[in-house]
Amino acid sequence: MTLDVEKIRGDFPILARTVSGKPLVYLDNGASAQKPQVVIDAITNAYSHEYANVHRGLHTLSNIATDKYEAVRGIIARFLGAPDEREIVLNSGTTEGINMVAYGWAMNNLVAGDEILLSVMEHHANIVPWHFLRERMGIVLKWVDVDAMGALDPQVVIDAMGPKVKLVAITQVSNVLGTKVDVKTICHAARARGIATLVDGSQGAVHMPVDVVDLGCDFYPITGHKLYGPSGSGAIYVRAERMAEMRPFMGGGDMIHEVSKDAVSYNDPPMMFEAGTPGIVQTIGFGVALDYMMGIGMANIAAHEDAISAYAASRLEGLNWLNVQGQTPDKAAIFSFTMDGAAHAHDISTILDKKGVAVRAGHHCAGPLMEHLGVTATCRASFGMYNTKAEVDVLIEALELAHDLFG
Ligand SMILES: Cc1ncc(COP(=O)(O)O)c(C=O)c1O
């Protein structure tokens, strides 16, 4: 089965709008994806007919909201291939998920001098929480580089797994270069050495089928808004053995068993890690988004995006004044570039916007990678399941215009 892109486009109302009088060509999916009507309807329905706080109520609406909210745990487990839905912690997205690992796991299992191994292409969400531990506990951050093509050789990561490395935290797909990382080889090598692994799935889970057991990772955070779901939704898979090593990191309602003046006892995991009123409706919408993706089929989405990626790579290669960062074969459909001449990434993106093309310009929350590449900013075109080759052509025309103006 292949993917019917025209039918999918019809499911996303925003794709019918114009920008600057031109049909919208939305190529900012790496930052956040658009939402299909089923997700919008689920949100409207939840607020219109089924809204109440979850878990604590004994009335009809609370029970409906709780059932719908809790069902998402199972949907996420299925989406990620997690064997047990109790290995899924619901949260607001990857940033919260990684901070939970930093405070809930690393703070309780690492000591001063222990090392955390990171690649230079990590997003700040997978860097700054580890800097906190460096500042507060004397944890050492150890970095591995990508090569000239933007590839991360798993052997380089494995060679860096010295005796002090306690955690390897690496992205599955670079949000800047589109590089796909062989995280399976890395995770299995780490497991054999007793090293914990966090695979940042923020981009990977969007573009390819994921099976966390096959990957062999301990922590796998995802973020709902990039997966065609609402912002403020997300989850993290935590392998049961690692969950048993964790302590709660945020205190409040819902995560407790009993509280008195002198003592507190905690709810069972994963609830122990879910303090306070959650993003109820966001999470319900997230579940609908994942069901929508699984209905299309992750393998079909991956095949479609791989074809778009190959086409975009070949068209962009024809622009000899454009410097595409990251040239690995088989990369995800994410392209960052700078232009010869004076044009700043922000100027290019403004010109593209006049042609209806939405791209992102800046450092993409990847300071160490920008430093590695020797640039301060790039333009990034990132594709999703609803993008077409015709939209690649519009991007190319808009880039040619920008080059004529600034080049
Ligand atoms: C690779 C990667 N990791 C983490 C994040 C952070 O996700 P969020 O802001 O949804 O928490 C992003 C978002 O751009 C990302 O691309």
PDBQT file of the ligand as one rigid body, heavy atoms in Angstrom, charges set to zero:
ROOT
HETATM    1  C1  LIG A 501      15.529  16.620  18.290  1.00  0.00    +0.000 C 
HETATM    2  C2  LIG A 501      14.647  17.421  19.219  1.00  0.00    +0.000 A 
HETATM    3  N1  LIG A 501      14.697  17.184  20.532  1.00  0.00    +0.000 NA
HETATM    4  C3  LIG A 501      13.913  17.848  21.397  1.00  0.00    +0.000 A 
HETATM    5  C4  LIG A 501      13.044  18.827  20.966  1.00  0.00    +0.000 A 
HETATM    6  C5  LIG A 501      12.213  19.550  21.979  1.00  0.00    +0.000 C 
HETATM    7  O1  LIG A 501      10.853  19.268  21.828  1.00  0.00    +0.000 OA
HETATM    8  P1  LIG A 501       9.763  20.086  22.681  1.00  0.00    +0.000 P 
HETATM    9  O2  LIG A 501      10.082  21.538  22.516  1.00  0.00    +0.000 OA
HETATM   10  O3  LIG A 501       8.480  19.683  22.081  1.00  0.00    +0.000 OA
HETATM   11  O4  LIG A 501       9.896  19.634  24.089  1.00  0.00    +0.000 OA
HETATM   12  C6  LIG A 501      12.964  19.116  19.610  1.00  0.00    +0.000 A 
HETATM   13  C7  LIG A 501      12.077  20.197  19.118  1.00  0.00    +0.000 C 
HETATM   14  O5  LIG A 501      12.395  20.918  18.195  1.00  0.00    +0.000 OA
HETATM   15  C8  LIG A 501      13.786  18.385  18.703  1.00  0.00    +0.000 A 
HETATM   16  O6  LIG A 501      13.751  18.625  17.389  1.00  0.00    +0.000 OA
ENDROOT
TORSDOF 0
